[in-house]
Amino acid sequence: MTQLTSIPRALQAGAPAASGMRFYLTTHKRHWLRWTDVPLFLKSEHFERAVKWDEAQGPYAIDSGGFSELKDKGTWTRPPRQYVNDLRRIWEHVGPYDWAAPQDWMCENAIINGGWFGGLHFVGTHLSVEEHQRRTVNNFLELRSLAPDLRIAPVIQGDTVPAYERCVELYERAGVDLRAEPVVGLGSVCRLQSTRQGAAIVTAMAAHGFKLHGFGFKILGLERVGHLLASADSAAWSSHARRRPPLPGHTHKNCANCIDYALNWRERVIRAIPTQHQMILTDRRAAA
């Protein structure tokens, strides 16, 4: 077990600072749930073969794994009812999570058209943005119908500001009041977050009064639009660690899977957020 002696006591305890954005550490290490009460973001698939369950010591949220699913297969292969069953098992064995993502359909060019991007191969769905949006909304409606108690959050998808507005209209026509939702995921902005286009999308959606969650946000995106988000998650600490030597006293090749590094990185990100945004990223547990 990784020792946390190098981590400040306040970080180990997940001590709250003040109200504000909740910043989740994304990890595939589900046993970290018993090692820290810092907010964690985990994929549902990492629990599929669980025999021993780790009870969560702090807040956490569940990702559906949509990026990997659509990247590698071009469609969802897990039926909604199975996904609901998986979510219920996690809830019952690990403890109540803040929220879970639906089986949404990202609208990034790589996901839709396929090909090689950033050294990764995408098979492509070869569907339109409009079809991705329709399937995203329909899946949310189905999941909520199957399990209204499981805190499944709606996600807005698109590739331009007008497209995101159309997705909002789809939810409205389906009778979903996004302003009343505790969390509204903002999809397909990960690679745009530090650009003008990404900032315009976040700003337009925040103007509706939605409590937005930014998937995969890094420090540049947080500096630009973090003050408009209710929460965000990031796994950037792992790739950051992979390109650097391990922490002093650590014997592994690098710290790409190391909780000490992850918690220290999270603290550096929090400290780097401009104070003029009044963005203090809290570790405080959400009210049930």
N, C-alpha and C positions, 0 to 999 in steps of 0.2 A: 504493500500500500504506500502510495506517495505521502511523504510527510509534509505537513504544512508549516514547518518551523520557519520557512523563509517568507511567509505571508503575514502581513500586519494583522494584529488581533481583530481589528474592526472589519477587515475583509473576511477573515475566517468566520466571524459571527454573522456576517451579512447585515451589519448594523445600519439602520436607516439614517439618512442624512436629513432629508426634507421631502415634501411631496413633489412629484414631478414625473418625468418619463421613467418607465420601467425598461431597463436594458438587460436582455437575456443573453447569456453565453450559449451559443449553439455548440452541441457536442454529441458524439455518438456513444459516449461513455455513460451508460445509464446508471452505473453504480455511483457516479458523482452525486446522485440525488441524496445519498446518505452521508456524503463527505462535506457538503457545504449547504448553506441556506441562501446563497446567491441565486438569483433567478436563472433557470436553465431552459433551453429550448431543445427538444429531442424529437426525432422522427418516430412515428408509431411503429415502423418496421423493426426498430431496434428492440422492441419488446416481444416480437412474434414468437421467439423460441425461449422466452424466459421461463426458467424453472424456479429459481430463487428470485424473489421480488424485493426490491429495495424501497422502503417507505421514504417518501420525500420529506426532507428536513426544511424545505423552503418552497417558494413558488416555482412553478414550472408550466410550460405550455407545450402543446404537441403539434408537430408538423406532419402533414400527411405524406410527405415524400414525393410530391407531384413533379418536382423538377427531374429527379432521377427516373421516375416512371415514364414520363413523356419523352425525356431525352433518349432513353434506351429502347423503349417499346412503342412510342408514338400513340399510346392510348392507355387508359386505365384498365388493368387486369384484375384488380381487386374489387369485387362487387360492393356497392354501398352498404348492404346489410352486413357483410363481413367486416368492413371498416368500422361500422358501428359496434359490432361485437368486440373488435380489438380495442376500441376506445373504452368500452365499458369495463373490460378486464383491467386495463391500465388504471382507470378511475378507482375500481374496487380494491386493487392490490397495492397501488403506489400512493393513492390518496387523490383528492380532488385537484384537478389542474385548473389554471386560470381560464384557458380556452383551448380549443383544438381547431386546426385549419380544415376546411372541407377538401374534397377531391377536385380542386379547381384546375382550370386549363390556362396555363400561362400563354401570353401573346407575343413573346419574344420571337424575333425573326428566326433564330436558330431552332426553336421548338417547332415552329410552323413549317419552315421550308427545309430543314435538315441541312446536313453538311458538316464541315469542320469549322469550329470556332474556338479560339483560344486553346488549341490542342485537344479539344474534346469532339467526339463524333456524335451527331444528333441524327436520329433516323427520320425525323420530321413527321408531323401529323398530316400535312398537306390539306389542311382545312383553313377556312377563312377566320379572321379575327372575330367576326360576328358569330360564327359557329362556336368558337371557343367561349365567347361570352355567354351564349345561350346555354351551353353545356355546364358552365360554371354556376349559373343561377339555378338551373334545374337540379343540379346535384345538391346544392345547398338546401333547396326546398325538400328534396327527398330525404336527406340526412336529418333535417329538423323534424320532418314528419315521423321518421323511424325512431328518433331519440331526442325529443324536445328538452330532455333534462341534462344533456351532455355538453352544454356550453360550446356548441359548434358555431364558429364565427363566419359571417359572410365575407367574401373576398371580391373586391372590384378588380376587373381585368381590362386591359386595353393596350394601345400602343401610341396614342396621341390624346391630347386633352379632350377633343370631341368624342373619341372612342370611349374614354372612361365615363364621360357624361352619358353616353348611350347605355353603358352598363348600369349606371345608377338608375336610369329610366326603366330598365328591365326589372330591377328589384322593386321599384315603385309600382309598376304595373302588376307585379306578383303579390303586392300587398305587404312587402317588407319595408318597415320604417328604419332605414339605416341610421338615422340620427338617434334612435332609441337603443341601438345595439351597443353593448359594453365595449366591443372591439369590432373594427372593420378593417380587414386586411387589405393592403394595397399591393397588388401583384404586379410583376413584370417591370419593376422600377430599379431592381438591384443594379443592373449595368448602366442605368441612366442617372443614378442618385446624385452624382456630383456635377451633372450637366445642367444647362439652362432648361432643356426639355424636361428633365426629371424634376427640377425645382418647380416648373410650371404645373406639372401634373400633381405634385404633392400640394402645392398652394391651392389649386382649383378644387381638389377633393376636400382639403381642410376647410375651405370656405363654406362647405355645406354643413359644417358643424359635426363631422364624423370624428370618432375617436380612433384615429388611424394607427395601424401597426405597420411598420416598415420592415419588410423581409430582407435580410442580408445587407443591412446598412453598415457601411464603414465610416471611418472618422470624417472623410471629406463630405460625405452625404449628411452626416449628423451636424457638421459645422454649418452647412448651408440651410438645411430644412428641419433639423432635429427638433427645433422649438415648436414645429407644427404637428409632431407625432406624439401619441399617447404612449407608445412603446416601440421597440425595435429589437432585432436580434442580429447576431453576427458570429460567424465561424472564422473570421479573418485572422484571429489569433493563431490558428493552427498553421496556415500557410506562412504567416509571419515567422513562427518558430522554426519551421522546416528550413528556412533559408539562413538560420543563425545557429551558432554553437549552443549547446545546452547550458542551462543555468549553472553557476558554480556549485560543485558538489553533486551534480546529477550525472549519473553514469551512462544514461542512454545516448544514442547517436545525436538526437535533437529532442526538443521539447514539444513536438507537434501533437503529442497525446498527453501532455502533462498539465495537471490541474494547477500546480504552482504557477506555471507560465501563464496559463489562461486567466487566473485571478489577478496576477500582476498586470497583464495586458489590459484587462477590463478597467482596472484602476487608472492606468495611464490614459485610456480613452476618456473616462469620466472627467479626469483633471484637464484634458485638452479642450473640452467643450467651452466655447466662448462664454464668459460670464454675462455678457450683455444680453444673451438669450435667456438668462435666468433658468438654465437647464441643469438641475441637479438630478442625477439619475438615481432613483431610489431603489433600495433593496427591500423596502417594507413589504410585508406580505399583503396580498390583496384580501379584502374582506370576502368572506365566503358568500 
